[in-house]
Amino acid sequence: MPIAPARIRASFSLRRSLAPTRRPKRGASRSESSSTVTPRSILAITDFSAHGDNALSRAAHLCAEHGAPLKLIFLSYPGEPPPPDAGCRLAHHALQLGQRHGIRVHAETQIAFTLENMLPPARSADLLVWGTAPVRGLRSLFRGQPMEGMLRRAQRPVLVVRERATGPYRSMVVAVDFSEASRGLIELGFALSNEAQVELFHAISTANEGKLRYAEVSEQAIKAYREECQRYAQDRMFRLTDSYDARRNRVLSAIRYGSPARQLVVQQQRSRAELIVVGKHPSSAVVDFLFESVAQGVLRHSTSDVLVVPHGYQAVSSTRATQVRRSFDGRRRVDLS
C-alpha cells in the first residue's frame, strides 16, 4: 500500500521535534574537552614493513607535537615467526626516533605474537598508531584484519597510517552523523592536530529510498522524503559547525548522497585531506563479517591515513584523573567526618 507524503513529512517532523536543540556554550568547554582527548601516551605497532616505518614516523611527529611519550612494539605477521633480531631492531628505532624528534621513546622487549600479547600496553595508551602490512587470503576474509580485532578488544582509537609523515596533519575530513559521538570525533580531530583544516562530512544514505520504491511508494513521496532528509541534514550541520565559531575559518562542511563509506573516501580525494576520522559502533567479529561498517568500508577503499574511534571511548589519562579525583574526594569526606 503506498505511503502518503503527509505521513512521511509527519514522521520527520516528529524526529526533528524530538532532537535536542540546546546548543553548547561557544568556547566555554571546547578547550577543556579538547584537553581531555589530547593523546598523552602513544603506542606504535610495527612489523618492520614500509607500513611500519610510516607508522613510527607519524607516531614520533605526534609525540613531538603533544609532548607525549612513545612506546614501540613489534607484532609478527599471523602464522609467521618474528625475525631473530626483532628486539635489537626495535631498540635501534627507539634510539633514532628519540634523537631525531627529541622525545622519550621506549621499546617493548616482549614480542607480540598475537593480539592478546598486545592488550596490556594497548589498553594503557591513549592512541594506537598502526603500521603493519595488510593480511591477505582466507584469513583476512573470515577473521578480518588484526587492527579490527585490536579495536574490538582494546577499545582505543587506532590511527592506521598509509603515508609517510612530513609534519603535523594539515587537513582532515571528519565523518559525522549528528549524534553526541560526532562531537567526540571532532574534538579528537582538533586535539590530534591543532592547526589542521577540519571538514565535517555527512552522507545521506539512499538505502531507504530503495525500500520505499520496493513498497511502491510514488516518486513524488520519495522526492519529498529526500528533500526532508536534505533539510534535516543541513539544519543539523549548521548547528554543529556553529558551535565551533572560534575556529570557523578552518571548519568546513559538506553533505552528499550515497553510500557513507564510499562518499567519505570520494570527499577525501576531492579535498585532498591527509586524514579521515570516522567512528565505529561496538560489534562482534561475526557482525563485522556479515555487515560491513562505515569504518571498514573506509579502510578498504581509502589510501589516506584513517583514524578509527570506537564509540564510548574515554582516554586513559582522563580516566585516571577521574579515579584520582574520586579517591581524593572520598578521603576528604572521611577526614571531614
Secondary structure, DSSP 8 states (H G I E B T S, - for coil): ----HHHHHHHHHHHHHHS------TTTSHHHHHHHHS-SSEEEEE-SSHHHHHHHHHHHHHHHHHT--EEEEEB--TTS---TTHHHHHHHHHHHHHHHHT--EEE-SS-BSSHHHHHHHHHT-SEEEEE-----SHHHHHH--HHHHHHHHH---EEE--S--SSS--EEEEE--SSHHHHHHHHHHHHH-TT-EEEEEEEE--HHHHHHHHTT--HHHHHHHHHHHHHHHHHHHHHHHHTTGGGGGGEEEEEEES-HHHHHHHHHHHHT-SEEEEEE----HHHHHHS--HHHHHHHH--SEEEEEETT---HHHHHHHHHHHHHHHHHHHHH-
